[in-house]
């Protein structure tokens, strides 16, 4: 099974009132063979949830494209 990595981007923005807003975003990709197997398109959404076991992640694929 292919593996992917997670990249992290952090930024700080100063609001008009002078307060700093800290933001952290995480990004990963879906391996091409999985995307093709599940016929993913631009409208596809992924629902992420924590599984029953330690270090288990469950992903539910929602096909939001027009039928």
Legacy VTK file of the C-alpha trace (Angstrom):
# vtk DataFile Version 3.0
C-alpha trace
ASCII
DATASET POLYDATA
POINTS 67 float
0.000 0.000 0.000
1.398 3.441 -0.877
2.356 5.831 1.889
1.921 9.587 2.035
3.342 12.237 4.308
1.737 15.125 6.143
3.007 18.659 5.650
2.416 21.395 8.208
2.134 25.113 7.476
2.106 27.668 10.284
1.450 31.383 10.020
0.731 34.349 12.243
-1.455 37.262 11.194
-2.040 40.463 13.125
-5.706 41.446 13.295
-6.744 45.108 12.855
-7.150 45.356 16.648
-3.485 44.352 17.090
-4.036 40.784 18.307
-2.043 37.983 16.710
-3.909 35.073 15.148
-1.913 31.847 14.902
-2.921 29.313 12.270
-1.669 25.775 11.684
-2.778 23.724 8.670
-2.089 20.082 7.880
-2.113 18.705 4.340
-1.768 15.265 2.823
-2.508 13.672 -0.533
-4.446 10.631 -1.657
-2.384 8.093 -3.623
-3.364 8.140 -7.307
-4.241 4.438 -7.449
-6.694 4.823 -4.535
-8.282 7.932 -6.057
-8.752 6.104 -9.346
-10.062 2.933 -7.672
-12.763 4.925 -5.839
-13.494 7.090 -8.921
-12.804 10.290 -6.983
-13.674 13.557 -8.715
-13.423 17.209 -7.688
-16.758 17.000 -5.826
-15.671 13.986 -3.754
-15.461 14.675 -0.027
-13.715 12.623 2.632
-15.071 12.142 6.149
-12.260 11.463 8.619
-12.890 9.686 11.926
-10.839 7.954 14.571
-11.202 4.179 14.557
-11.666 1.816 17.459
-7.976 0.925 17.760
-4.957 3.029 18.619
-3.467 4.803 15.598
-6.388 3.815 13.362
-7.976 6.327 11.022
-11.163 5.648 9.085
-12.019 7.540 5.922
-15.500 7.494 4.410
-15.707 8.581 0.783
-18.751 10.617 -0.274
-19.450 10.914 -3.993
-21.047 14.343 -4.281
-20.945 14.402 -8.079
-24.048 14.579 -10.187
-25.522 11.206 -11.123
LINES 1 68
67 0 1 2 3 4 5 6 7 8 9 10 11 12 13 14 15 16 17 18 19 20 21 22 23 24 25 26 27 28 29 30 31 32 33 34 35 36 37 38 39 40 41 42 43 44 45 46 47 48 49 50 51 52 53 54 55 56 57 58 59 60 61 62 63 64 65 66
